[in-house]
Amino acid sequence: MTKLIFTALAPNTQWDDVWLALRLICAPWRWRRGEAVAALEAQFRAWLPAQHAYACVSGRSGLYAILKALALPPETEVLLQAYTCVAVPDPILWAGAKPVYVDCEVETFNMLPEDLERKITPRARVVIVQHTFGLPANLDALLTIARKHGLFVIEDCAHALGATYHGQRVGTFGDAAFFSFGRDKVISSVFGGLVVTSDNVVAQRIKNTQQGWKYPSGWWTFQQLLHPLITAKAKFLWRVFGLGKLILAIAKICHLTSKAVYGLEKSGGKPSFIEKRLPNALAQLTLHQFKKLEKFNAHRRKIADVYNTQLLKNPHLISPLSRGRTRGSYDGHIYLRYTMLTPKATQILAAAKQQNIFLGDWYRTPIAPEGVDYGAVGYTLGSCPVAEKLARESVNLPTDIHIGEQEVNRIVVFLTHFG
């Protein structure tokens, strides 16, 4: 029986992570307070490096803390790219500012410098530079524009933990940066994130803001600890009389797991967990995964090399290295997912599922996930045409630790025959 291939659904979780989560479930006195948060912050400061690092309950919680620390006047404009998740514009709205969307480079899925320059007005104060799928943005050009206009630069490193630009780790170029340890990110603790800055004033304000935050409820923490167990069991039983799907459905109905994006966020609402501290238990999961970071990213690059070799031969598919960029442009890429373009994206995703190949759909809309109220988050259809085209034509191929060359070959054969 051929192996099921998943691009999402807890792609980083291994059995040692499941075992750790189970041990933590059995030790509720370790859920909230402990030494793991301080250890995570210290390790991150030394590794990146950064002068200040603060753990947070999610990447968007970290972005919100940064924006709050800036004390932006009402209606201040914050520039961000389209082809992103609603988790980025939402914190801008929560901070009382206005999101302004910038179009993308078709080659990189990242912010287009020329469009950034066009959309800066006297009300602009901040730019968020996203490193999509682990590929660093064009920082030379974007930072030059930002400095010219006096913009505060926040790096969105949610996809890019360990990625480098000119040999330097992303997250060290801007005035501040945030990382995510969400369920499908580079390393995963289901929920979790971290902010860094070398600006002493901003750092103190972030620290002051977080001191007023309490821990999430025990039930919320329990939901996150259950997630690795439930997803692992569901994947294991996926084809046993449909038990895998049933397990996920029951977990959802009974609220045994939480959603990656809450429903109210699609219209700019703020979930209660945003202004909360990272629980000790989730910090422990993060520290455990952090030890695997280099192994995970080396594996992703290895798998991407196989895709590069195979897909460049296929005239029906447009893979990253066939879009006019040299291999050297991608030296710092960690390939959180290997994203290709095809006008048949919708058909490919559906057909692959019939072959037990569950390909990724980041991002199928310019502001993901589907169902986002564009008016509520300030996006106007047609304002970022490249980003909208990328969203229609993107298909993510898996690169995670569970994908080997055999799985890659199955995917390549499927895509070749489909084309």
Disulfide bonds with the S-S distance in Angstrom:
none
